[in-house]
Amino acid sequence: MKSKRVARPVFFIIFALILALAFTAFFGIEDYYGDTRKIYFKGAKDIRWGIDISGGVEAVFSPDKQDVDITDDDMDAAKAIIETRLVNKNITDYEVFADTRNHQIIVRFPWAADESDFDAQAAVKELGETALLTFCRNEDSNDIILQGSEDIKTAIPTVDQQTGSSVVQLRLTSAGKEKFATATAELVGQKISIWMDSQEISAPTVNEAITDGDAIITGIGDADAAKELADKINAGSLPFTLTVDESKLQIISPSLGSDALSVMVIAGSIAFGVICLLMIIRYRLHGVIASIALLGQLAGSIACISGYFNGTSSFTLTIPGIAGIILSIGVGVDCNVIAAERIRDEFKKGKTIDGAIDAGFKNSLSAVIDGNMTIVIVSLVLMGAFGTDENVIAKLLSPIMSIFGSSITGSIYSFGYTLLIGVIFNLIMGVLASKYTLKSISQIKF
């Protein structure tokens, strides 16, 4: 049986596509209209760096009272107040996750901009303090009607059965019921403002006197907005304070992270160049093809991290994530070396060029697939074990991972993610692209 030949132009087409992907993935394509930046393809400079590189804080908060019956709604409310306080500090590049199983709030946020003496420990302590929730007259935060858990029992997002709109049902304590009845009787047609710490979070208008301790806040928006408001109100009436687990508090210096990044990028670039040179010396033409495939693998990984297409979000890249990229390149080298050695063996048996290439890739495929699938499984387990509850893989593996408890660690999740996408592009570039470019170039007479 004759092997199927590949047309000569295939090499040039694949080579051009890999070069185009590499250029756009590394440098991006953008344009400026005056001061407006128009991005067509995001490059490496658009990657969002983790706090271990840009500097920042990672803290784990837990309730200070273990004897209190803590519900999932309580944890969502605690998460809402931390998010509110971060925004109040003009910190918008943050990550907050609620671990409802272990009653923990995991918070990550970067250093304050242009501040070298940022007191991270004080900021973390302030985030966990009990929220001060107040209902005030006419948007005056000093004229308090209701305050905290002594007056407010709970807030529940629901739907108005008559209008179908999203609302928040407010239930008050006995003390709050009397105060609210008196105030609403005087304020019909006026606003009652709701304040969280020093921020006004809502200002509904009083339509009638409310004497039964149950109120409905309307005019909120959609269901998500109703839940967000309810969470913030509930956060102000939590029966516990959030304390920081000192053993899990991580404070990263920006200079430390940037230095580590520089070292890893330089080391990775040198290693990549040396590996390509050694493969070219050892395997000649196949070494050149393998080097092109490795370049495509690296470019594909960078594209998936940077949010290559305009409108997609950049993945937060950490130092372990960079290590995942480097390790996946090593796996790619192994893939190409195995194929090259198998092709050499087939040549020694007297096969033609096409026959040796086909047989070499076929005989190496099982070893390559086995090695890569092992890494894929490890990567998925890392992403499932150390990802957030919103992560798809974490949800799929939650029945197993729940046995060991949650352990959300973004840096390890980043390692699993970059390792996974690196292996996927290794299979695309190291197996498919290498085979077809090698068969195509073998048809060219030099």
Secondary structure, DSSP 8 states (H G I E B T S, - for coil): -------THHHHHHHHHHHHHHHHHHH-EEEEETTEEEEEE--GGG-EE-HHHH-EEEEEEEES-SSS---HHHHHHHHHHHHHHHHHTT--S-EEEEETTTTEEEEEEE--TT-SS--HHHHHHHHTS---EEEEETT-TTSEEEEHHHHEEEEEEEE-TTT--EEEEEEE-HHHHHHHHHHHHH-TTSBEEEEETTEEEE--B--S---SSEEEE----SHHHHHHHHHHHHHTT-SS-EEE-GGG-EEE-HHHHHHHHHHHHHHHHHHHHHHHHHHHHHHTHHHHHHHHHHHHHHHHHHHHHHT-BTTS---EE-HHHHHHHHHHHHHHHHHHHHHHHHHHHHHHTT--HHHHHHHHHHHHHHHHHHHHHHHHHHHHHHHHHHS-TT-HHHHHHHHHHTTT-----HHHHHHHHHHHHHHHHHIIIIIIIHHHHHHHHTT---
